[in-house]
Amino acid sequence: LNQAFQCCSPSNREATGGIDEFERLLKEPPYDLILGHQRADVLLEVVPGDTIVLSLNEDDGVESESGMLDDHGNVVCCL
């Protein structure tokens, strides 16, 4: 797990809180499915320039927002 943690971006390592917290997170749902898995399939690939729709559930309501991704996968403008 230490090798996987070192592959995380610096901001993800900081947000996770260190290797001990990273190990704890990977042992709890939904991340526990990652360890020991035999196969992974890409169901959706989003690339820079794609338009995406984000849906957030808050208090039984659904809010949707569309946006375009920059070269780093960040939403840069709302449509």
C-alpha positions as CSV (number, residue, x, y, z in Angstrom):
1,L,0.0,0.0,0.0
2,N,2.9,2.3,0.6
3,Q,3.9,2.1,-3.1
4,A,0.4,3.0,-4.2
5,F,0.3,5.9,-1.7
6,Q,3.5,7.2,-3.2
7,C,1.8,7.3,-6.6
8,C,-0.9,9.6,-5.4
9,S,-0.6,13.3,-6.1
10,P,0.8,15.4,-3.3
11,S,-2.6,17.1,-2.8
12,N,-4.3,13.7,-2.5
13,R,-1.6,12.4,0.0
14,E,-2.2,15.6,2.1
15,A,-6.0,15.3,1.9
16,T,-5.8,11.6,2.9
17,G,-3.8,12.4,6.0
18,G,-0.8,10.1,5.6
19,I,-0.1,6.4,4.9
20,D,-1.9,5.1,8.0
21,E,-5.1,6.9,7.1
22,F,-4.7,5.7,3.5
23,E,-4.5,2.1,4.7
24,R,-7.5,2.5,6.9
25,L,-9.6,4.0,4.0
26,L,-8.7,1.1,1.7
27,K,-10.1,-1.4,4.3
28,E,-13.5,0.3,4.4
29,P,-16.3,0.5,1.9
30,P,-16.4,1.4,-0.9
31,Y,-12.6,1.3,-1.3
32,D,-12.3,-2.2,0.2
33,L,-13.3,-3.5,-3.3
34,I,-10.0,-2.2,-4.7
35,L,-7.7,-4.5,-2.7
36,G,-7.3,-8.0,-4.3
37,H,-9.6,-7.3,-7.3
38,Q,-9.0,-9.5,-10.3
39,R,-10.3,-7.3,-13.1
40,A,-11.2,-3.7,-13.8
41,D,-13.2,-2.4,-16.7
42,V,-13.4,1.2,-17.9
43,L,-17.1,2.1,-18.2
44,L,-16.7,5.7,-19.1
45,E,-13.7,7.7,-20.2
46,V,-13.7,11.5,-19.8
47,V,-11.0,13.4,-21.6
48,P,-10.1,17.1,-21.7
49,G,-12.6,19.1,-23.7
50,D,-15.5,16.7,-23.0
51,T,-18.8,18.1,-21.7
52,I,-19.9,16.5,-18.4
53,V,-23.0,16.6,-16.3
54,L,-22.6,16.5,-12.5
55,S,-25.5,15.5,-10.4
56,L,-25.6,16.1,-6.6
57,N,-28.2,14.8,-4.3
58,E,-29.0,17.1,-1.4
59,D,-32.0,16.8,0.8
60,D,-33.8,14.5,-1.6
61,G,-33.4,17.0,-4.4
62,V,-31.1,16.7,-7.4
63,E,-29.1,19.5,-8.8
64,S,-27.4,19.1,-12.2
65,E,-24.6,21.2,-13.7
66,S,-22.9,20.9,-17.0
67,G,-19.3,21.9,-17.6
68,M,-16.2,21.5,-19.8
69,L,-13.0,19.9,-18.6
70,D,-9.6,21.5,-18.9
71,D,-6.3,19.5,-19.6
72,H,-6.1,18.6,-15.9
73,G,-9.7,17.3,-15.5
74,N,-11.0,20.4,-13.8
75,V,-14.4,21.8,-14.6
76,V,-13.5,25.2,-16.1
77,C,-16.8,26.6,-17.2
78,C,-20.5,25.9,-16.6
79,L,-22.8,25.5,-19.5
